[in-house]
Amino acid sequence: MNNFGQIILTSIIQAFHELRANKLRTFLSLLGITIGIFCIIAVFTVLDSMKGNIRTQVSSLGSDVLYIGRWPWMDEGGEYKWWEFLRRPSMGPAELKAVERDVKTIEFATLSYRDGRLSLKHNDLEISGVTGYAVTNFFDKIQNIEIEDGRYLSLSEIDGGTNSVVIGSEVYEALFPGKTSAIGKKITFRGRSFNVVGVMQKVGQNMAGFNFDNGIIYSYYAAAGMVDVKSYNNDPTLIVKTGNAVSVEDAKLEVEGALRRIRKVRPGEKNNFAINQLSQITERLNVMFGTINLIGGVIGFFSLLVGTFGVANIMFVTVKERTKMIGLKKGVGARSGSILLEFLVEAVTLSVLGGLFGIVFVIILALILTYAADFPVTLSLTNFITGITISAIVGILAGFIPARSASKLDPVAAIRSH
């Protein structure tokens, strides 16, 4: 056992000696393994992080929320017939009241009208490209709106269509620089002056397409007084949170039935509306993730293949350089198994070293994405262990033939070699 440990330790030291003695040759040979491990672990890490971020968003928005409007998020079993969807009637207060009245299992229902790319003014300051969300009651309950300063819209402000507004963090920073309080101040858009009652916390864009940071929230009925919210080009969304009373699919069927009745859709006719869920997006993304995983795996495989030949090349050269030493070891009683193990451990050490370099680059990439690109990346010990394991396997495959050829050398011929 002590002899075995000594061989392992000596082989590892010899591997580092090889690295120091032939830095450029070793670096170029290990580059394939470094790139291969980087590709594989980077893909795993980024995809795991994307899945985790999506699960977090689905959890925060609710997997039990239905988004109902003209447009399906995915094709409805074939070609995406946009010309048919465009002719569908928009959602409105009538549909909202029907769902609230006829579907007793839902928790909340609300209307949301996305109000173009607005230009907002406050005194001499102006910001353009802002998205307005004109909503009815309970929108904040379904979308989990968090207020940083002030308050959310009251029921009377929403139902009465008053000129009250809640603004996003980016809008606040643009119109109220220097951390000036926005509460009670006036902003103007579409020719009307609105009173700011609240500022939302910074959250970023969510999976449902809401970007509250660069947006404002105000009354649906206030918007209806300024624009035709149900015109040909507009598409208010009816948002329903089904709650925990029944399954999502059961609630979905009840909502569908209520909407078909209010819209007088006859039996056998297609729905003139689309019911969307976040699960549709996650299912499509899972397919895309699988494809990306495969592409990353193929790139990593060929890089590792190049790295395998690189390590094998190092080991063949090393065997040739140490042929006389191998002969001396065998001449004083070293077994073939010990020689085989020595070179095999050296090959594995070099491969693992290349894998560690690849993992270091993954960590650097994760830090860049997290802090520079605002994309939180979660590093996984499992992925790192996978990388090291693959590196070790590559080392065994690359080093076995050179190690075996070293162990089979004739000691007399090896000693006489030049």
C-alpha positions as a printed Julia matrix, in Angstrom:
418×3 Matrix{Float64}:
   0.0    0.0     0.0
   2.87   2.35    0.86
   4.61   1.43   -2.4
   1.38   2.16   -4.31
   1.04   5.57   -2.67
   4.68   6.36   -3.4
   4.16   5.58   -7.07
   1.1    7.85   -7.2
   2.91  10.73   -5.49
   6.04  10.35   -7.66
   3.91  10.28  -10.83
   2.07  13.46   -9.88
   5.37  15.24   -9.1
   6.77  14.01  -12.41
   3.7   15.38  -14.26
   4.3   18.85  -12.82
   7.99  18.53  -13.66
   6.99  17.76  -17.27
   4.77  20.85  -17.25
   7.6   23.07  -15.98
  10.2   21.62  -18.32
   8.07  21.88  -21.48
   5.58  24.65  -20.77
   4.59  25.5   -24.34
   4.36  21.9   -25.53
   2.29  20.87  -22.54
   0.06  23.94  -22.75
  -0.75  23.37  -26.42
  -1.4   19.68  -25.82
  -3.74  20.38  -22.88
  -5.56  23.18  -24.72
  -8.01  20.72  -26.28
  -8.98  19.32  -22.88
  -9.3   22.82  -21.42
 -11.59  23.95  -24.25
 -13.59  20.71  -24.15
 -14.23  20.84  -20.41
 -15.0   24.56  -20.66
 -17.6   23.95  -23.41
 -19.3   21.1   -21.58
 -19.34  22.62  -18.08
 -20.16  26.12  -19.38
 -23.21  24.78  -21.24
 -24.33  22.77  -18.2
 -23.8   25.74  -15.87
 -25.56  28.32  -18.05
 -28.49  26.02  -18.81
 -28.86  25.03  -15.15
 -28.86  28.74  -14.25
 -31.41  29.55  -16.95
 -33.67  26.75  -15.76
 -33.29  27.93  -12.16
 -34.09  31.52  -13.12
 -37.13  30.36  -15.1
 -38.36  28.22  -12.2
 -37.96  31.22   -9.89
 -39.94  33.44  -12.24
 -42.67  30.83  -12.76
 -42.88  30.42   -9.0
 -43.12  34.19   -8.44
 -45.66  34.73  -11.23
 -47.56  31.57  -10.43
 -47.86  28.42  -12.52
 -51.61  28.72  -11.95
 -52.05  31.97  -13.9
 -53.89  32.08  -17.26
 -53.25  34.84  -19.83
 -56.23  35.17  -22.2
 -56.38  37.28  -25.35
 -56.44  37.14  -29.14
 -52.99  35.72  -29.66
 -51.78  32.24  -28.63
 -48.18  32.21  -27.44
 -47.51  29.05  -29.42
 -49.05  27.59  -32.56
 -52.31  25.74  -31.96
 -51.27  22.47  -33.53
 -49.93  23.47  -36.94
 -49.42  26.74  -38.78
 -49.6   29.95  -36.74
 -52.71  31.49  -38.38
 -52.1   35.11  -37.42
 -54.68  36.39  -39.9
 -57.4   34.47  -38.04
 -56.17  35.56  -34.6
 -56.13  39.2   -35.73
 -59.89  39.07  -36.47
 -60.76  37.83  -32.99
 -62.57  40.27  -30.66
 -60.53  41.77  -27.8
 -61.03  41.0   -24.14
 -62.89  43.63  -22.14
 -64.86  44.35  -18.94
 -67.72  42.09  -20.11
 -65.43  39.04  -20.22
 -63.87  40.01  -16.89
 -67.28  40.25  -15.2
 -68.41  36.96  -16.75
 -65.39  35.11  -15.37
 -65.77  36.72  -11.93
 -69.48  35.87  -11.88
 -69.51  32.35  -13.33
 -66.19  30.84  -12.23
 -66.24  30.5    -8.45
 -62.98  28.56   -8.15
 -60.67  31.37   -9.29
 -58.79  33.53   -6.8
 -58.3   36.74   -8.83
 -59.11  38.08  -12.3
 -57.98  41.33  -13.91
 -57.63  43.13  -17.23
 -54.36  44.54  -18.49
 -53.98  46.78  -21.54
 -50.42  47.42  -22.75
 -50.3   51.06  -23.76
 -47.69  51.34  -26.51
 -44.41  53.18  -26.18
 -45.29  56.26  -24.16
 -43.45  59.55  -23.75
 -43.62  60.89  -20.19
 -42.84  64.4   -19.01
 -42.15  65.93  -15.61
 -41.32  69.63  -15.71
 -38.47  69.92  -18.22
 -37.51  66.24  -18.1
 -38.83  63.69  -20.57
 -38.46  59.93  -21.11
 -39.71  57.97  -24.12
 -40.22  54.3   -24.86
 -42.11  53.67  -21.61
 -44.71  50.89  -21.49
 -47.99  51.75  -19.81
 -50.01  49.0   -18.12
 -53.64  50.06  -17.82
 -55.22  47.61  -15.39
 -58.29  46.78  -13.34
 -58.38  45.65   -9.73
 -56.22  42.74   -8.41
 -53.47  43.17  -11.03
 -50.96  43.75   -8.22
 -52.05  40.51   -6.5
 -51.46  38.38   -9.58
 -48.18  40.0   -10.7
 -46.77  40.46   -7.17
 -46.13  44.19   -7.5
 -43.78  45.43   -4.77
 -43.78  49.12   -3.86
 -40.51  50.87   -3.01
 -42.04  54.25   -2.09
 -45.62  55.42   -1.63
 -48.48  53.0    -2.31
 -50.3   51.06   -5.01
 -53.48  52.27   -6.7
 -56.64  52.08   -4.58
 -59.85  50.38   -5.7
 -61.6   53.74   -6.07
 -58.75  55.1    -8.21
 -58.87  52.05  -10.5
 -62.66  51.75  -10.84
 -63.12  55.51  -11.04
 -60.49  55.92  -13.78
 -58.74  58.69  -11.86
 -55.47  60.22  -12.97
 -53.28  58.31  -10.52
 -50.2   56.36  -11.54
 -47.51  54.06  -10.12
 -44.13  54.36  -11.88
 -41.22  51.94  -12.36
 -37.7   52.37  -11.01
 -36.17  53.41  -14.36
 -38.92  55.95  -14.97
 -38.36  57.35  -11.49
 -34.6   57.67  -12.02
 -35.1   59.46  -15.35
 -37.81  61.91  -14.27
 -36.78  62.45  -10.63
 -32.95  62.52  -10.53
 -31.07  63.01   -7.31
 -33.44  60.71   -5.39
 -36.11  63.4    -5.25
 -39.39  62.03   -3.91
 -41.88  61.41   -6.72
 -44.91  60.98   -4.47
 -47.49  63.67   -5.08
 -45.69  64.98   -8.19
 -47.28  65.22  -11.64
 -46.25  63.45  -14.84
 -47.87  63.96  -18.25
 -48.57  61.53  -21.09
 -51.15  61.38  -23.86
 -52.01  64.99  -23.07
 -53.18  64.27  -19.5
 -51.56  64.97  -16.15
 -51.29  62.09  -13.68
 -50.51  62.15   -9.96
 -47.71  59.79   -8.86
 -48.82  57.74   -5.85
 -46.12  55.06   -5.81
 -42.75  53.85   -7.12
 -42.21  50.14   -7.79
 -39.19  48.12   -6.73
 -36.67  47.19   -9.41
 -37.42  43.66  -10.63
 -36.46  43.36  -14.32
 -38.55  41.88  -17.13
 -40.46  38.71  -16.3
 -41.39  35.7   -18.42
 -44.9   37.0   -19.1
 -43.38  40.0   -20.89
 -44.03  42.65  -18.22
 -41.22  45.17  -17.78
 -42.32  47.19  -14.76
 -38.94  48.91  -14.31
 -39.45  50.87  -17.54
 -43.22  51.03  -17.14
 -46.12  52.66  -15.36
 -49.38  51.26  -13.97
 -52.63  53.2   -14.08
 -56.38  52.59  -14.39
 -57.78  50.65  -17.34
 -60.74  53.0   -17.36
 -58.46  56.03  -17.48
 -56.82  54.53  -20.59
 -60.26  53.84  -22.09
 -60.97  57.57  -21.79
 -57.87  58.43  -23.85
 -57.63  55.66  -26.48
 -59.79  52.92  -27.96
 -58.45  50.03  -25.89
 -60.38  47.47  -27.97
 -59.45  48.78  -31.4
 -58.12  46.64  -34.25
 -54.51  47.16  -33.14
 -54.99  46.74  -29.39
 -55.31  43.53  -27.4
 -56.09  43.76  -23.67
 -55.24  40.61  -21.72
 -57.58  38.94  -19.27
 -55.39  37.48  -16.51
 -56.83  34.84  -14.19
 -55.2   33.3   -11.12
 -56.85  29.96  -10.52
 -55.74  29.49   -6.91
 -55.39  26.2    -5.03
 -59.05  25.21   -4.81
 -58.99  23.08   -7.97
 -56.46  21.93  -10.53
 -55.33  24.44  -13.13
 -56.79  22.34  -15.95
 -60.22  22.19  -14.27
 -60.22  25.94  -13.68
 -59.09  26.47  -17.26
 -62.1   24.51  -18.55
 -64.46  26.57  -16.38
 -62.95  29.85  -17.6
 -63.17  28.61  -21.19
 -66.85  27.74  -20.7
 -67.64  31.15  -19.18
 -65.94  32.98  -22.05
 -67.65  30.87  -24.72
 -71.03  31.65  -23.15
 -70.48  35.42  -22.91
 -69.2   35.48  -26.48
 -71.98  33.18  -27.72
 -69.62  30.66  -29.29
 -71.74  27.75  -30.51
 -70.96  24.12  -29.66
 -68.42  22.69  -32.09
 -67.03  26.09  -33.04
 -63.44  27.04  -32.24
 -62.71  29.45  -29.41
 -62.33  33.05  -30.56
 -59.7   33.59  -27.87
 -56.47  31.96  -26.71
 -55.72  30.75  -23.17
 -51.98  30.85  -22.49
 -49.89  29.55  -19.58
 -46.24  29.97  -18.6
 -45.88  26.19  -18.76
 -46.16  26.49  -22.56
 -43.03  28.62  -22.61
 -41.12  26.35  -20.23
 -41.99  23.28  -22.31
 -40.72  24.96  -25.49
 -37.62  26.18  -23.68
 -36.88  22.67  -22.42
 -36.76  21.47  -26.04
 -34.43  24.35  -26.91
 -32.25  23.6   -23.87
 -31.95  19.99  -24.99
 -30.71  21.12  -28.41
 -28.19  23.54  -26.87
 -27.03  20.76  -24.53
 -26.47  18.49  -27.51
 -24.56  21.14  -29.48
 -22.37  21.94  -26.47
 -21.75  18.24  -25.93
 -20.71  17.7   -29.57
 -18.32  20.69  -29.48
 -16.92  19.48  -26.17
 -16.52  15.92  -27.49
 -14.41  16.96  -30.48
 -12.34  19.31  -28.32
 -11.73  16.47  -25.86
 -10.84  14.18  -28.76
  -8.16  16.65  -29.82
  -7.07  16.91  -26.18
  -6.85  13.12  -25.91
  -4.43  12.96  -28.83
  -2.49  15.86  -27.28
  -2.03  14.08  -23.96
  -1.18  10.81  -25.76
   1.47  12.7   -27.74
   2.99  14.08  -24.52
   3.08  10.62  -22.98
   4.68   8.97  -26.04
   7.38  11.65  -26.05
   7.82  11.26  -22.3
   8.23   7.47  -22.62
  10.83   7.98  -25.35
  12.72  10.53  -23.22
  12.73   8.23  -20.18
  13.41   4.94  -21.92
  16.83   4.51  -20.27
  15.35   5.35  -16.84
  12.58   2.8   -17.38
  15.22   0.18  -18.23
  17.16   0.98  -15.03
  13.98   0.73  -12.91
  13.09  -2.61  -14.44
  16.69  -3.73  -14.05
  16.57  -3.19  -10.27
  13.26  -5.04   -9.94
  10.46  -2.62  -10.8
   7.4   -4.51  -12.02
   5.64  -3.81  -15.32
   2.47  -2.93  -13.37
   4.32  -0.23  -11.46
   5.67   1.31  -14.66
   2.18   1.17  -16.21
   0.64   2.84  -13.15
   3.34   5.52  -13.05
   2.71   6.75  -16.59
  -1.05   6.32  -16.32
  -1.21   8.51  -13.2
   0.98  11.08  -14.91
  -1.4   11.22  -17.91
  -4.45  11.53  -15.62
  -2.74  14.32  -13.65
  -2.04  16.31  -16.81
  -5.61  15.8   -18.07
  -7.16  16.82  -14.76
  -4.93  19.89  -14.79
  -6.34  20.8   -18.21
  -9.85  20.22  -16.85
  -9.17  22.51  -13.88
  -8.11  25.27  -16.27
 -11.42  24.78  -18.1
 -13.34  25.06  -14.81
 -11.45  28.25  -13.91
 -12.59  29.76  -17.21
 -16.18  28.69  -16.41
 -15.97  30.5   -13.07
 -14.67  33.62  -14.83
 -17.55  33.4   -17.34
 -20.04  33.02  -14.5
 -18.71  36.13  -12.76
 -18.9   38.14  -15.99
 -22.48  37.04  -16.68
 -23.58  37.65  -13.1
 -22.06  41.05  -12.51
 -21.58  42.55  -15.99
 -24.52  41.08  -17.92
 -27.0   40.97  -14.99
 -27.64  37.25  -15.56
 -27.38  35.36  -12.26
 -25.32  32.19  -12.75
 -25.35  29.4   -10.19
 -22.16  27.35   -9.98
 -22.75  23.66   -9.32
 -20.36  21.34   -7.51
 -21.94  18.46   -9.47
 -20.94  20.07  -12.77
 -17.39  20.6   -11.5
 -17.12  16.98  -10.37
 -18.44  15.93  -13.79
 -15.71  18.0   -15.45
 -12.95  16.5   -13.32
 -14.3   12.98  -13.89
 -14.37  13.47  -17.67
 -10.82  14.85  -17.54
  -9.65  11.8   -15.58
 -11.31   9.44  -18.07
  -9.64  11.29  -20.95
  -6.3   10.91  -19.14
  -6.8    7.16  -18.75
  -7.76   6.75  -22.41
  -4.91   8.95  -23.62
  -2.26   7.48  -21.34
  -3.03   3.77  -21.45
  -1.29   2.88  -24.71
   1.9    4.9   -23.98
   1.94   3.55  -20.41
   1.5   -0.02  -21.64
   4.3    0.39  -24.19
   6.55   1.68  -21.39
   5.71  -1.27  -19.15
   6.52  -3.76  -21.96
  10.01  -2.38  -22.68
  12.89  -4.86  -22.45
  15.16  -3.57  -19.66
  18.42  -4.41  -21.5
  17.31  -2.77  -24.75
  15.97   0.22  -22.83
  19.27   0.76  -20.97
  21.25   0.6   -24.24
  18.95   3.1   -26.0
  20.12   6.6   -26.86
